[in-house]
Amino acid sequence: TSSHTRVGILNNPSSKIQEDNTAIARGILAAFLTQNNSNLKSFLSKLSKEETAKSLAAGTKIVKFLIPGMDGDTFEKKYNTLGLDLIKTHQMFCQEVVKLLPGQMAVISNGR
């Protein structure tokens, strides 16, 4: 959040939600819940890179991608305890309320 912009993320996966295919989604949610804005922006930039996704899919632990200044212990605890139900709730909201198809992306804007 800032005086100009607020950003939030809703997940709308196209495949079955499982631990092994939600590392980035859970990392984003854990970061939103545990980090300050400057660290969050840098971490999200790092997570959005294709090589990061490939590395995570190959089994690299997400904590390898933490940036200096992040509260790694708090992040890791939230990441490891964040259940899949939150992502499923996001998916249901996207498909039932916003009427998106599975995997479809959208930008939703609502001014202050």
DRENTORKOL-3810 file (N, C-alpha, C; in nm, 4 decimals):
REM DRENTORKOL-3810
@n.u->0.0840; n.v->-0.1186; n.w->0.0000; ca.u->0.0000; ca.v->0.0000; ca.w->0.0000; c.u->0.0879; c.v->0.1240; c.w->0.0000
@n.u->0.0395; n.v->0.2262; n.w->-0.0576; ca.u->0.1027; ca.v->0.3566; ca.w->-0.0535; c.u->-0.0098; c.v->0.4581; c.w->-0.0665
@n.u->0.0244; n.v->0.5840; n.w->-0.0696; ca.u->-0.0805; ca.v->0.6833; ca.w->-0.0858; c.u->-0.1368; c.v->0.6804; c.w->-0.2279
@n.u->-0.0707; n.v->0.6077; n.w->-0.3178; ca.u->-0.1128; ca.v->0.6048; ca.w->-0.4570; c.u->-0.1661; c.v->0.4690; c.w->-0.5030
@n.u->-0.1111; n.v->0.3622; n.w->-0.4505; ca.u->-0.1430; ca.v->0.2300; ca.w->-0.5036; c.u->-0.1503; c.v->0.1255; c.w->-0.3925
@n.u->-0.2440; n.v->0.0352; n.w->-0.4080; ca.u->-0.2508; ca.v->-0.0838; ca.w->-0.3231; c.u->-0.2515; c.v->-0.2044; c.w->-0.4153
@n.u->-0.1816; n.v->-0.3088; n.w->-0.3761; ca.u->-0.1741; ca.v->-0.4284; ca.w->-0.4583; c.u->-0.2138; c.v->-0.5488; c.w->-0.3735
@n.u->-0.2901; n.v->-0.6340; n.w->-0.4321; ca.u->-0.3255; ca.v->-0.7612; ca.w->-0.3701; c.u->-0.3184; c.v->-0.8691; c.w->-0.4775
@n.u->-0.3110; n.v->-0.9916; n.w->-0.4361; ca.u->-0.3005; ca.v->-1.1025; ca.w->-0.5302; c.u->-0.4055; c.v->-1.2063; c.w->-0.4940
@n.u->-0.4777; n.v->-1.2530; n.w->-0.5940; ca.u->-0.5676; ca.v->-1.3658; ca.w->-0.5786; c.u->-0.5193; c.v->-1.4759; c.w->-0.6724
@n.u->-0.5167; n.v->-1.5964; n.w->-0.6241; ca.u->-0.4717; ca.v->-1.7097; ca.w->-0.7044; c.u->-0.5905; c.v->-1.7751; c.w->-0.7737
@n.u->-0.5735; n.v->-1.8026; n.w->-0.9025; ca.u->-0.6760; ca.v->-1.8697; ca.w->-0.9810; c.u->-0.6093; c.v->-1.9803; c.w->-1.0638
@n.u->-0.5634; n.v->-2.0850; n.w->-0.9955; ca.u->-0.4890; ca.v->-2.1894; ca.w->-1.0672; c.u->-0.5771; c.v->-2.2669; c.w->-1.1644
@n.u->-0.5127; n.v->-2.3193; n.w->-1.2679; ca.u->-0.5852; ca.v->-2.3996; ca.w->-1.3664; c.u->-0.5726; c.v->-2.5487; c.w->-1.3377
@n.u->-0.4801; n.v->-2.5865; n.w->-1.2526; ca.u->-0.4603; ca.v->-2.7278; ca.w->-1.2214; c.u->-0.5000; c.v->-2.7560; c.w->-1.0766
@n.u->-0.5006; n.v->-2.8839; n.w->-1.0429; ca.u->-0.5349; ca.v->-2.9244; ca.w->-0.9068; c.u->-0.4345; c.v->-2.8647; c.w->-0.8084
@n.u->-0.4844; n.v->-2.8106; n.w->-0.6991; ca.u->-0.4011; ca.v->-2.7436; ca.w->-0.6001; c.u->-0.3354; c.v->-2.8481; c.w->-0.5093
@n.u->-0.2008; n.v->-2.8486; n.w->-0.5116; ca.u->-0.1230; ca.v->-2.9407; ca.w->-0.4305; c.u->-0.0011; c.v->-2.8675; c.w->-0.3763
@n.u->0.0607; n.v->-2.9243; n.w->-0.2748; ca.u->0.1803; ca.v->-2.8632; ca.w->-0.2156; c.u->0.2896; c.v->-2.8390; c.w->-0.3198
@n.u->0.3117; n.v->-2.9370; n.w->-0.4073; ca.u->0.4252; ca.v->-2.9279; ca.w->-0.4991; c.u->0.4053; c.v->-2.8291; c.w->-0.6140
@n.u->0.2821; n.v->-2.7859; n.w->-0.6415; ca.u->0.2623; ca.v->-2.6910; ca.w->-0.7508; c.u->0.2139; c.v->-2.5539; c.w->-0.7024
@n.u->0.2307; n.v->-2.5273; n.w->-0.5738; ca.u->0.1866; ca.v->-2.3987; ca.w->-0.5195; c.u->0.2979; c.v->-2.3244; c.w->-0.4460
@n.u->0.4226; n.v->-2.3602; n.w->-0.4706; ca.u->0.5335; ca.v->-2.2981; ca.w->-0.3977; c.u->0.5359; c.v->-2.1468; c.w->-0.4169
@n.u->0.5211; n.v->-2.1004; n.w->-0.5392; ca.u->0.5260; ca.v->-1.9566; ca.w->-0.5646; c.u->0.4042; c.v->-1.8883; c.w->-0.5039
@n.u->0.2867; n.v->-1.9446; n.w->-0.5218; ca.u->0.1649; ca.v->-1.8856; ca.w->-0.4653; c.u->0.1745; c.v->-1.8764; c.w->-0.3133
@n.u->0.2208; n.v->-1.9831; n.w->-0.2492; ca.u->0.2352; ca.v->-1.9807; ca.w->-0.1037; c.u->0.3444; c.v->-1.8843; c.w->-0.0607
@n.u->0.4521; n.v->-1.8747; n.w->-0.1395; ca.u->0.5588; ca.v->-1.7794; ca.w->-0.1096; c.u->0.5096; c.v->-1.6357; c.w->-0.1162
@n.u->0.4294; n.v->-1.6056; n.w->-0.2170; ca.u->0.3725; ca.v->-1.4707; ca.w->-0.2303; c.u->0.2819; c.v->-1.4401; c.w->-0.1125
@n.u->0.1932; n.v->-1.5320; n.w->-0.0801; ca.u->0.1007; ca.v->-1.5093; ca.w->0.0323; c.u->0.1766; c.v->-1.4941; c.w->0.1643
@n.u->0.2748; n.v->-1.5805; n.w->0.1874; ca.u->0.3529; ca.v->-1.5714; ca.w->0.3115; c.u->0.4271; c.v->-1.4391; c.w->0.3192
@n.u->0.4796; n.v->-1.3937; n.w->0.2068; ca.u->0.5513; ca.v->-1.2657; ca.w->0.2049; c.u->0.4556; c.v->-1.1491; c.w->0.2328
@n.u->0.3383; n.v->-1.1500; n.w->0.1707; ca.u->0.2393; ca.v->-1.0452; ca.w->0.1963; c.u->0.2022; c.v->-1.0392; c.w->0.3443
@n.u->0.1979; n.v->-1.1544; n.w->0.4082; ca.u->0.1554; ca.v->-1.1608; ca.w->0.5481; c.u->0.2666; c.v->-1.1303; c.w->0.6478
@n.u->0.3930; n.v->-1.1357; n.w->0.6049; ca.u->0.5018; ca.v->-1.1255; ca.w->0.7033; c.u->0.6055; c.v->-1.0171; c.w->0.6766
@n.u->0.6073; n.v->-0.9558; n.w->0.5606; ca.u->0.7170; ca.v->-0.8659; ca.w->0.5263; c.u->0.6705; c.v->-0.7214; c.w->0.5085
@n.u->0.7649; n.v->-0.6286; n.w->0.5217; ca.u->0.7317; ca.v->-0.4887; ca.w->0.4971; c.u->0.7328; c.v->-0.4623; c.w->0.3462
@n.u->0.6809; n.v->-0.3469; n.w->0.3064; ca.u->0.6601; ca.v->-0.3180; ca.w->0.1649; c.u->0.7873; c.v->-0.3214; c.w->0.0803
@n.u->0.8968; n.v->-0.2651; n.w->0.1303; ca.u->1.0182; ca.v->-0.2615; ca.w->0.0474; c.u->1.0736; c.v->-0.4015; c.w->0.0251
@n.u->1.0756; n.v->-0.4841; n.w->0.1291; ca.u->1.1219; ca.v->-0.6220; ca.w->0.1128; c.u->1.0256; c.v->-0.7024; c.w->0.0274
@n.u->0.8988; n.v->-0.6768; n.w->0.0429; ca.u->0.7977; ca.v->-0.7492; ca.w->-0.0334; c.u->0.8154; c.v->-0.7251; c.w->-0.1820
@n.u->0.8329; n.v->-0.6018; n.w->-0.2222; ca.u->0.8490; ca.v->-0.5682; ca.w->-0.3638; c.u->0.9699; c.v->-0.6387; c.w->-0.4232
@n.u->1.0830; n.v->-0.6358; n.w->-0.3549; ca.u->1.2043; ca.v->-0.7004; ca.w->-0.4055; c.u->1.1875; c.v->-0.8520; c.w->-0.4131
@n.u->1.1262; n.v->-0.9097; n.w->-0.3123; ca.u->1.1061; ca.v->-1.0550; ca.w->-0.3097; c.u->1.0106; c.v->-1.0979; c.w->-0.4205
@n.u->0.9027; n.v->-1.0237; n.w->-0.4413; ca.u->0.8079; ca.v->-1.0586; ca.w->-0.5473; c.u->0.8737; c.v->-1.0477; c.w->-0.6850
@n.u->0.9603; n.v->-0.9503; n.w->-0.7022; ca.u->1.0337; ca.v->-0.9386; ca.w->-0.8290; c.u->1.1200; c.v->-1.0618; c.w->-0.8521
@n.u->1.1823; n.v->-1.1096; n.w->-0.7467; ca.u->1.2670; ca.v->-1.2288; ca.w->-0.7572; c.u->1.1826; c.v->-1.3525; c.w->-0.7866
@n.u->1.0673; n.v->-1.3650; n.w->-0.7192; ca.u->0.9803; ca.v->-1.4813; ca.w->-0.7412; c.u->0.9193; c.v->-1.4836; c.w->-0.8805
@n.u->0.9049; n.v->-1.3683; n.w->-0.9428; ca.u->0.8383; ca.v->-1.3615; ca.w->-1.0727; c.u->0.9284; c.v->-1.4008; c.w->-1.1896
@n.u->1.0536; n.v->-1.4291; n.w->-1.1628; ca.u->1.1455; ca.v->-1.4671; ca.w->-1.2702; c.u->1.1275; c.v->-1.6148; c.w->-1.3066
@n.u->1.1381; n.v->-1.6404; n.w->-1.4360; ca.u->1.1186; ca.v->-1.7763; ca.w->-1.4857; c.u->1.2205; c.v->-1.8744; c.w->-1.4280
@n.u->1.3449; n.v->-1.8292; n.w->-1.4120; ca.u->1.4471; ca.v->-1.9199; ca.w->-1.3580; c.u->1.4175; c.v->-1.9569; c.w->-1.2128
@n.u->1.3520; n.v->-1.8666; n.w->-1.1389; ca.u->1.3123; ca.v->-1.8979; ca.w->-1.0011; c.u->1.2066; c.v->-2.0084; c.w->-1.0018
@n.u->1.1080; n.v->-1.9956; n.w->-1.0901; ca.u->1.0026; ca.v->-2.0974; ca.w->-1.1006; c.u->1.0614; c.v->-2.2336; c.w->-1.1378
@n.u->1.1540; n.v->-2.2330; n.w->-1.2320; ca.u->1.2170; ca.v->-2.3594; ca.w->-1.2731; c.u->1.2964; c.v->-2.4206; c.w->-1.1585
@n.u->1.3669; n.v->-2.3367; n.w->-1.0846; ca.u->1.4463; ca.v->-2.3849; ca.w->-0.9727; c.u->1.3582; c.v->-2.4430; c.w->-0.8625
@n.u->1.2477; n.v->-2.3750; n.w->-0.8324; ca.u->1.1542; ca.v->-2.4261; ca.w->-0.7312; c.u->1.0927; c.v->-2.5576; c.w->-0.7771
@n.u->1.0565; n.v->-2.5671; n.w->-0.9048; ca.u->0.9990; ca.v->-2.6913; ca.w->-0.9581; c.u->1.0994; c.v->-2.8057; c.w->-0.9515
@n.u->1.2278; n.v->-2.7728; n.w->-0.9587; ca.u->1.3328; ca.v->-2.8753; ca.w->-0.9515; c.u->1.3653; c.v->-2.9156; c.w->-0.8079
@n.u->1.3025; n.v->-2.8482; n.w->-0.7101; ca.u->1.3210; ca.v->-2.8895; ca.w->-0.5714; c.u->1.3970; c.v->-2.7936; c.w->-0.4826
@n.u->1.4405; n.v->-2.6795; n.w->-0.5359; ca.u->1.5090; ca.v->-2.5813; ca.w->-0.4525; c.u->1.4128; c.v->-2.5269; c.w->-0.3478
@n.u->1.4594; n.v->-2.5134; n.w->-0.2262; ca.u->1.3766; ca.v->-2.4585; ca.w->-0.1180; c.u->1.3575; c.v->-2.3087; c.w->-0.1375
@n.u->1.2392; n.v->-2.2597; n.w->-0.1086; ca.u->1.2072; ca.v->-2.1184; ca.w->-0.1317; c.u->1.2913; c.v->-2.0246; c.w->-0.0468
@n.u->1.3382; n.v->-2.0704; n.w->0.0682; ca.u->1.4193; ca.v->-1.9831; ca.w->0.1535; c.u->1.5506; c.v->-1.9428; c.w->0.0861
@n.u->1.5935; n.v->-2.0146; n.w->-0.0162; ca.u->1.7140; ca.v->-1.9775; ca.w->-0.0911; c.u->1.6945; c.v->-1.8433; c.w->-0.1628
@n.u->1.5706; n.v->-1.8052; n.w->-0.1868; ca.u->1.5414; ca.v->-1.6843; ca.w->-0.2626; c.u->1.5092; c.v->-1.5637; c.w->-0.1745
@n.u->1.5169; n.v->-1.5799; n.w->-0.0424; ca.u->1.4919; ca.v->-1.4666; ca.w->0.0461; c.u->1.5965; c.v->-1.3585; c.w->0.0209
@n.u->1.5568; n.v->-1.2344; n.w->0.0375; ca.u->1.6488; ca.v->-1.1233; ca.w->0.0140; c.u->1.6968; c.v->-1.0676; c.w->0.1473
@n.u->1.8118; n.v->-1.0025; n.w->0.1483; ca.u->1.8616; ca.v->-0.9424; ca.w->0.2723; c.u->1.7595; c.v->-0.8441; c.w->0.3293
@n.u->1.7413; n.v->-0.8512; n.w->0.4587; ca.u->1.6456; ca.v->-0.7634; ca.w->0.5258; c.u->1.5120; c.v->-0.8291; c.w->0.5545
@n.u->1.4825; n.v->-0.9397; n.w->0.4859; ca.u->1.3580; ca.v->-1.0106; ca.w->0.5128; c.u->1.3668; c.v->-1.0820; c.w->0.6472
@n.u->1.2545; n.v->-1.0925; n.w->0.7149; ca.u->1.2462; ca.v->-1.1707; ca.w->0.8378; c.u->1.2275; c.v->-1.3167; c.w->0.7961
@n.u->1.3387; n.v->-1.3844; n.w->0.7749; ca.u->1.3365; ca.v->-1.5201; ca.w->0.7220; c.u->1.2661; c.v->-1.6202; c.w->0.8102
@n.u->1.2847; n.v->-1.6101; n.w->0.9418; ca.u->1.2211; ca.v->-1.7057; ca.w->1.0330; c.u->1.0693; c.v->-1.6926; c.w->1.0290
@n.u->1.0211; n.v->-1.5690; n.w->1.0333; ca.u->0.8760; ca.v->-1.5462; ca.w->1.0293; c.u->0.8187; c.v->-1.5907; c.w->0.8960
@n.u->0.8885; n.v->-1.5573; n.w->0.7875; ca.u->0.8442; ca.v->-1.5986; ca.w->0.6545; c.u->0.8361; c.v->-1.7507; c.w->0.6454
@n.u->0.9440; n.v->-1.8181; n.w->0.6859; ca.u->0.9496; ca.v->-1.9641; ca.w->0.6728; c.u->0.8409; c.v->-2.0321; c.w->0.7555
@n.u->0.8166; n.v->-1.9818; n.w->0.8751; ca.u->0.7116; ca.v->-2.0398; ca.w->0.9589; c.u->0.5752; c.v->-2.0248; c.w->0.8923
@n.u->0.5454; n.v->-1.9054; n.w->0.8391; ca.u->0.4169; ca.v->-1.8827; ca.w->0.7728; c.u->0.4067; c.v->-1.9671; c.w->0.6460
@n.u->0.5148; n.v->-1.9726; n.w->0.5683; ca.u->0.5164; ca.v->-2.0508; ca.w->0.4445; c.u->0.4880; c.v->-2.1988; c.w->0.4731
@n.u->0.5506; n.v->-2.2520; n.w->0.5767; ca.u->0.5359; ca.v->-2.3938; ca.w->0.6082; c.u->0.4014; c.v->-2.4289; c.w->0.6711
@n.u->0.3326; n.v->-2.3312; n.w->0.7266; ca.u->0.2039; ca.v->-2.3595; ca.w->0.7914; c.u->0.0847; c.v->-2.3087; c.w->0.7107
@n.u->0.1126; n.v->-2.2408; n.w->0.6000; ca.u->0.0050; ca.v->-2.1890; ca.w->0.5159; c.u->-0.0596; c.v->-2.3056; c.w->0.4427
@n.u->-0.1829; n.v->-2.3317; n.w->0.4744; ca.u->-0.2519; ca.v->-2.4437; ca.w->0.4124; c.u->-0.2979; c.v->-2.4125; c.w->0.2714
@n.u->-0.3395; n.v->-2.5153; n.w->0.2035; ca.u->-0.3883; ca.v->-2.5000; ca.w->0.0669; c.u->-0.5301; c.v->-2.4443; c.w->0.0627
@n.u->-0.5989; n.v->-2.4430; n.w->0.1767; ca.u->-0.7368; ca.v->-2.3931; ca.w->0.1803; c.u->-0.7468; c.v->-2.2471; c.w->0.1378
@n.u->-0.6478; n.v->-2.1667; n.w->0.1721; ca.u->-0.6510; ca.v->-2.0258; ca.w->0.1336; c.u->-0.6446; c.v->-2.0113; c.w->-0.0184
@n.u->-0.5605; n.v->-2.0898; n.w->-0.0824; ca.u->-0.5513; ca.v->-2.0849; ca.w->-0.2281; c.u->-0.6813; c.v->-2.1360; c.w->-0.2905
@n.u->-0.7401; n.v->-2.2387; n.w->-0.2323; ca.u->-0.8684; ca.v->-2.2888; ca.w->-0.2822; c.u->-0.9784; c.v->-2.1837; c.w->-0.2662
@n.u->-0.9742; n.v->-2.1079; n.w->-0.1578; ca.u->-1.0708; ca.v->-1.9998; ca.w->-0.1373; c.u->-1.0524; c.v->-1.8923; c.w->-0.2435
@n.u->-0.9281; n.v->-1.8567; n.w->-0.2721; ca.u->-0.9001; ca.v->-1.7611; ca.w->-0.3798; c.u->-0.9587; c.v->-1.8114; c.w->-0.5114
@n.u->-0.9329; n.v->-1.9377; n.w->-0.5407; ca.u->-0.9802; ca.v->-1.9974; ca.w->-0.6652; c.u->-1.1328; c.v->-1.9908; c.w->-0.6746
@n.u->-1.1999; n.v->-2.0248; n.w->-0.5660; ca.u->-1.3463; ca.v->-2.0198; ca.w->-0.5653; c.u->-1.3968; c.v->-1.8775; c.w->-0.5865
@n.u->-1.3351; n.v->-1.7799; n.w->-0.5206; ca.u->-1.3752; ca.v->-1.6404; ca.w->-0.5372; c.u->-1.3577; c.v->-1.5969; c.w->-0.6829
@n.u->-1.2417; n.v->-1.6282; n.w->-0.7407; ca.u->-1.2144; ca.v->-1.5890; ca.w->-0.8795; c.u->-1.3168; c.v->-1.6492; c.w->-0.9758
@n.u->-1.3531; n.v->-1.7725; n.w->-0.9527; ca.u->-1.4407; ca.v->-1.8409; ca.w->-1.0474; c.u->-1.5884; c.v->-1.8176; c.w->-1.0196
@n.u->-1.6271; n.v->-1.8071; n.w->-0.8935; ca.u->-1.7686; ca.v->-1.7914; ca.w->-0.8603; c.u->-1.8138; c.v->-1.6453; c.w->-0.8567
@n.u->-1.7291; n.v->-1.5564; n.w->-0.8088; ca.u->-1.7675; ca.v->-1.4159; ca.w->-0.7933; c.u->-1.7237; c.v->-1.3322; c.w->-0.9130
@n.u->-1.5963; n.v->-1.3454; n.w->-0.9491; ca.u->-1.5430; ca.v->-1.2650; ca.w->-1.0591; c.u->-1.5738; c.v->-1.3298; c.w->-1.1941
@n.u->-1.6134; n.v->-1.4565; n.w->-1.1920; ca.u->-1.6525; ca.v->-1.5319; ca.w->-1.3122; c.u->-1.5365; c.v->-1.5553; c.w->-1.4096
@n.u->-1.4183; n.v->-1.5809; n.w->-1.3526; ca.u->-1.3034; ca.v->-1.6159; ca.w->-1.4348; c.u->-1.3021; c.v->-1.7659; c.w->-1.4603
@n.u->-1.2482; n.v->-1.8052; n.w->-1.5732; ca.u->-1.2259; ca.v->-1.9461; ca.w->-1.6000; c.u->-1.1008; c.v->-1.9900; c.w->-1.5246
@n.u->-1.0844; n.v->-2.1203; n.w->-1.4958; ca.u->-0.9637; ca.v->-2.1655; ca.w->-1.4273; c.u->-0.8383; c.v->-2.1195; c.w->-1.5015
@n.u->-0.7467; n.v->-2.0569; n.w->-1.4281; ca.u->-0.6223; ca.v->-2.0091; ca.w->-1.4847; c.u->-0.6302; c.v->-1.8737; c.w->-1.5532
@n.u->-0.7501; n.v->-1.8229; n.w->-1.5742; ca.u->-0.7646; ca.v->-1.6930; ca.w->-1.6412; c.u->-0.7155; c.v->-1.5809; c.w->-1.5501
@n.u->-0.6480; n.v->-1.4827; n.w->-1.6079; ca.u->-0.5944; ca.v->-1.3702; ca.w->-1.5314; c.u->-0.6809; c.v->-1.2466; c.w->-1.5528
@n.u->-0.6771; n.v->-1.1585; n.w->-1.4547; ca.u->-0.7511; ca.v->-1.0332; ca.w->-1.4638; c.u->-0.6873; c.v->-0.9312; c.w->-1.3720
@n.u->-0.7144; n.v->-0.8053; n.w->-1.3987; ca.u->-0.6765; ca.v->-0.6972; ca.w->-1.3106; c.u->-0.8064; c.v->-0.6368; c.w->-1.2610
@n.u->-0.8179; n.v->-0.6270; n.w->-1.1304; ca.u->-0.9373; ca.v->-0.5691; ca.w->-1.0706; c.u->-0.8947; c.v->-0.4388; c.w->-1.0025
@n.u->-0.9655; n.v->-0.3324; n.w->-1.0303; ca.u->-0.9289; ca.v->-0.2030; ca.w->-0.9765; c.u->-1.0445; c.v->-0.1463; c.w->-0.8973
@n.u->-1.0112; n.v->-0.0867; n.w->-0.7835; ca.u->-1.1116; ca.v->-0.0236; ca.w->-0.7011; c.u->-1.0442; c.v->0.0948; c.w->-0.6318
@n.u->-1.0795; n.v->0.2147; n.w->-0.6711; ca.u->-1.0176; ca.v->0.3336; ca.w->-0.6120; c.u->-1.0634; c.v->0.3568; c.w->-0.4703
@n.u->-0.9870; n.v->0.4388; n.w->-0.4007; ca.u->-1.0223; ca.v->0.4705; ca.w->-0.2621; c.u->-1.1390; c.v->0.5669; c.w->-0.2612
END
